[in-house]
Structures are given as C-alpha cells and as structure tokens.
Amino acid sequence: MSFKFFALLALVAAASAVVLPVAVKHVEYHDAPAEYHFQYSVHDDHTGDIKSQQEERHGDNVVGQYTLIDADGYQRIVDYTADEHNGFNAVVRREPLGHKVVKAVPVAKVVAPVLTKVAVPVAKVAYPTYYHH
C-alpha cells in the first residue's frame, strides 16, 4: 500500500515539475498615432488652491505645462516634453507672486482644560549598591 502512495506522490511531483510552453500572441495595432489635447485649471480663493495643466500629444511626442502656487508665495511652473528618443524632460521655474497666498482655514475649535498645580509628595527610596571586586 505504501508503495502505491509513494508512486503516486512521485508521479504528482514529476507532473508539477514539467514546464509547459505557453503560447503568447503578440498583437500589433496599426491605428493612427495618439493625438490629444487637454487642459484644466482650479482657482479656489477660499482654500488657496490655484493650479492648472495643459498637455498635448502628437504620436509619440508629448508637450505640456503645469503650474501651482506653493505655500511660500511662489508660483511653480513646470514645462515638460517626452518623446521616444529623449525620454521625459522637465524644466522647473519658480516666480514670486509678491504676496503669500496661504489661507488659514479653521478646522475645529478645541478647548483645552485648565490645569492647576498640585503638590505631590515624593518618596525617597534607597537602593542597595552592589560592589563587585
């Protein structure tokens, strides 16, 4: 009986060790190159969220720009390009706006409890000193 068990176990181990070739079909799409243009912008004076982006693609060439207002009052402007030969390239500029645009938005009011000083007795404890020669 144990011989049949070991034979079955060896058969299962051998079957699981066999690597079956997997057929992969490569499909090429001969569609027109990708073409798009988009842009968006946000201008929220309440929160100070001011940003924009525009981008266009013609085939494998992408050109775009995005801007945002940093908390220190500078506008960050990023011009970028991407293509098959040069990869992704970005040029970052920062220009002062002349004023900070950080807005304080109250989240919640918290009332802290008032603590009073209380005298707490401190006990002096003597610990034995172990002296090793």
Secondary structure, DSSP 8 states (H G I E B T S, - for coil): -HHHHHHHHHHHHHHHH-----------------EEEEEEEEEETTTTEEEEEEEEEETTEEEEEEEEE-TTSEEEEEEEEEETTTEEEEEEEEEE-SS----------------------------------
